[in-house]
Amino acid sequence: MNSEFDAAMKRPLSGWGRYPLRDCAVRRPETVSALRQPIQASDVSLLSRGMGRSYGDAAVNADGYTILSERLNRMLEFNDRTGLLCCEAGVTIEDILQTFVPRGWFPTVTPGTKFVTVGGAVAADVHGKNHHRDGSFCRYVRRLTLILASGETVSCSRVENSDLFWATVGGMGLTGIIVEVEFFLRPIATAYYKTLNLKARNLQETLDLFDRYEPEYQYSVAWIDCLASGDSMGRCLLTLGNDATVGDLNRQQQERPLEIKPRRRLRVPFDFPSGLLNRYTVRLFNYFYYHRQRSAKVEKIVDYDSFFYPLDSIWDWNRIYGKRGFVQYQFAIPSAVSREGLTQILTLLSSKGCGSFLAVLKRLGAQEGWLSFPMPGYTLALDIPIRPGIWEFLEQLDRLVLDCGGRIYLAKDARMRPEVFRQMYPEFDRWLAVKSRIDPQNRFRSALSERLHIEPLPETATSLLGR
Ligand SMILES: Cc1cc2nc3c(=O)[nH]c(=O)nc-3n(C[C@H](O)[C@H](O)[C@H](O)COP(=O)(O)OP(=O)(O)OC[C@H]3O[C@@H](n4cnc5c(N)ncnc54)[C@H](O)[C@@H]3O)c2cc1C
């Protein structure tokens, strides 16, 4: 390591789950040429990091530089006829909402927090509540600009350097640093959503409701009581939504249909005791949360902030899990086995009392990127506090997910084993061939890639794309 590396600012970094925590040498370049410097000037490993909203170890590189994209956040060009936005990768979804909602444009795909960068959204190929209808973030990306391990700047798309494009979307920052992204926003008439909130008494009803309402609604998401058992297993509150038209709004909203009131934010002021979220408190929370909606059906008009980003109204909510942190276990399983697979998994969760008060079920459609997470079927995300015995339990869950032909989301993972990863991502070899060609020295690394033994193949050609 060189002296420049030694002088870099050291900072403890983790993902949103606050596990694992590593000391990292951090760089905060302000321009693309400053960004190229650490790539060309040394041979240490590199990793780009956005807002650190991946949960596990994907955005942490303790061996070399972790390069923050927060200052590379310029909007470069916008076409108000087509909705094509070109911006630097450090621009956040929040920046986009603030700038473009008042002009009548919205990201077609957004995750459940607006505090993510465009680079992070591409690298994890994020999905939203409309994946089954509209696909993931990469579907709307026209072109990416990347800096490779060689220092070369390369542009890629579905037609130009397409293998690099498909390896980079969902590629978790391991192909290079995304510096610019061109992607389409979609037009909106209002900043509001017309929602239908339904109550299901068990898993059978939950899945039937998803099936029944899918053709009518663009967005769907369910909160599941994952500790309910017996006849109530899989009971849920399902939220469905479509864009609201100006005619759907009340008089006050109609005056400014593209403006919403700023929300009051609460803050979790300190780390809660680690054992606070246990099977008893979660069971109690789930009971009251499920019963807070009295009728089986409620219709509401809500603004985009409440609809897409309810958790963003509480700053630092990850502190409620205490200093030990938590893991988010998010898996997808294919349609053909969804009912049976979810039954087995929910039975295991409730029998071990290993519940999560945030348990989110969504419908997924087809996957595009080679390491992208979605597959046609369902995905369930569970926040699980770290406590003794948790790793063995999660390995049991891994086996069930594997038996179903499912997979775990890399953006949430902090503990999966390499052999499990390889079975879950069948297009990994294809991805690895590109990684081996463009980064034979394995310059782009993360704690996640090291844990999963993701390394270029030995003795592959070191030539760059197209040569
Ligand atoms: C409350 C909450 C809700 C969420 N809901 C969803 C959801 O509904 N759907 C979903 O798909 N995800 C969801 N996520 C996960 C989140 O969307 C992804 O992890 C996203 O990648 C985070 O973006 P970030 O900017 O914070 O990236 P980071 O967490 O900083 O990095 C994530 C990955 O992207 C890479 N990366 C970041 N910037 C670049 C760049 N410029 N070039 C190359 N690689 C880069 C990093 O190396 C890392 O591998 C949620 C997270 C939270 C905290």
PDBQT file of the ligand as one rigid body, heavy atoms in Angstrom, charges set to zero:
ROOT
HETATM    1  C1  LIG A 501     -35.552   1.113   4.115  1.00  0.00    +0.000 C 
HETATM    2  C2  LIG A 501     -34.994   0.429   2.897  1.00  0.00    +0.000 A 
HETATM    3  C3  LIG A 501     -35.874  -0.036   1.933  1.00  0.00    +0.000 A 
HETATM    4  C4  LIG A 501     -35.380  -0.686   0.791  1.00  0.00    +0.000 A 
HETATM    5  N1  LIG A 501     -36.272  -1.138  -0.128  1.00  0.00    +0.000 NA
HETATM    6  C5  LIG A 501     -35.829  -1.762  -1.241  1.00  0.00    +0.000 A 
HETATM    7  C6  LIG A 501     -36.745  -2.212  -2.241  1.00  0.00    +0.000 A 
HETATM    8  O1  LIG A 501     -37.958  -2.056  -2.109  1.00  0.00    +0.000 OA
HETATM    9  N2  LIG A 501     -36.234  -2.803  -3.338  1.00  0.00    +0.000 N 
HETATM   10  C7  LIG A 501     -34.895  -2.962  -3.536  1.00  0.00    +0.000 A 
HETATM   11  O2  LIG A 501     -34.504  -3.497  -4.568  1.00  0.00    +0.000 OA
HETATM   12  N3  LIG A 501     -34.004  -2.538  -2.605  1.00  0.00    +0.000 NA
HETATM   13  C8  LIG A 501     -34.447  -1.948  -1.478  1.00  0.00    +0.000 A 
HETATM   14  N4  LIG A 501     -33.542  -1.494  -0.541  1.00  0.00    +0.000 N 
HETATM   15  C9  LIG A 501     -32.115  -1.688  -0.795  1.00  0.00    +0.000 C 
HETATM   16  C10 LIG A 501     -31.487  -0.522  -1.575  1.00  0.00    +0.000 C 
HETATM   17  O3  LIG A 501     -32.374  -0.028  -2.543  1.00  0.00    +0.000 OA
HETATM   18  C11 LIG A 501     -30.251  -1.023  -2.327  1.00  0.00    +0.000 C 
HETATM   19  O4  LIG A 501     -29.368  -1.668  -1.468  1.00  0.00    +0.000 OA
HETATM   20  C12 LIG A 501     -29.495   0.100  -3.056  1.00  0.00    +0.000 C 
HETATM   21  O5  LIG A 501     -28.429  -0.493  -3.760  1.00  0.00    +0.000 OA
HETATM   22  C13 LIG A 501     -28.920   1.115  -2.073  1.00  0.00    +0.000 C 
HETATM   23  O6  LIG A 501     -28.348   2.188  -2.790  1.00  0.00    +0.000 OA
HETATM   24  P1  LIG A 501     -27.134   3.028  -2.164  1.00  0.00    +0.000 P 
HETATM   25  O7  LIG A 501     -26.915   4.238  -2.984  1.00  0.00    +0.000 OA
HETATM   26  O8  LIG A 501     -27.354   3.210  -0.728  1.00  0.00    +0.000 OA
HETATM   27  O9  LIG A 501     -25.949   2.007  -2.444  1.00  0.00    +0.000 OA
HETATM   28  P2  LIG A 501     -24.916   1.356  -1.394  1.00  0.00    +0.000 P 
HETATM   29  O10 LIG A 501     -25.659   0.616  -0.371  1.00  0.00    +0.000 OA
HETATM   30  O11 LIG A 501     -23.940   2.370  -0.976  1.00  0.00    +0.000 OA
HETATM   31  O12 LIG A 501     -24.217   0.307  -2.382  1.00  0.00    +0.000 OA
HETATM   32  C14 LIG A 501     -24.940  -0.806  -2.849  1.00  0.00    +0.000 C 
HETATM   33  C15 LIG A 501     -24.114  -1.510  -3.942  1.00  0.00    +0.000 C 
HETATM   34  O13 LIG A 501     -24.026  -0.628  -5.064  1.00  0.00    +0.000 OA
HETATM   35  C16 LIG A 501     -22.663  -0.426  -5.413  1.00  0.00    +0.000 C 
HETATM   36  N5  LIG A 501     -22.542   0.946  -5.912  1.00  0.00    +0.000 N 
HETATM   37  C17 LIG A 501     -23.007   2.083  -5.324  1.00  0.00    +0.000 A 
HETATM   38  N6  LIG A 501     -22.695   3.141  -6.100  1.00  0.00    +0.000 NA
HETATM   39  C18 LIG A 501     -22.025   2.664  -7.172  1.00  0.00    +0.000 A 
HETATM   40  C19 LIG A 501     -21.402   3.265  -8.320  1.00  0.00    +0.000 A 
HETATM   41  N7  LIG A 501     -21.426   4.583  -8.542  1.00  0.00    +0.000 N 
HETATM   42  N8  LIG A 501     -20.777   2.455  -9.211  1.00  0.00    +0.000 NA
HETATM   43  C20 LIG A 501     -20.731   1.107  -9.023  1.00  0.00    +0.000 A 
HETATM   44  N9  LIG A 501     -21.287   0.496  -7.963  1.00  0.00    +0.000 NA
HETATM   45  C21 LIG A 501     -21.924   1.265  -7.057  1.00  0.00    +0.000 A 
HETATM   46  C22 LIG A 501     -21.882  -0.659  -4.127  1.00  0.00    +0.000 C 
HETATM   47  O14 LIG A 501     -20.548  -1.040  -4.400  1.00  0.00    +0.000 OA
HETATM   48  C23 LIG A 501     -22.683  -1.789  -3.492  1.00  0.00    +0.000 C 
HETATM   49  O15 LIG A 501     -22.295  -3.031  -4.014  1.00  0.00    +0.000 OA
HETATM   50  C24 LIG A 501     -33.982  -0.844   0.602  1.00  0.00    +0.000 A 
HETATM   51  C25 LIG A 501     -33.099  -0.368   1.569  1.00  0.00    +0.000 A 
HETATM   52  C26 LIG A 501     -33.599   0.275   2.708  1.00  0.00    +0.000 A 
HETATM   53  C27 LIG A 501     -32.632   0.779   3.752  1.00  0.00    +0.000 C 
ENDROOT
TORSDOF 0
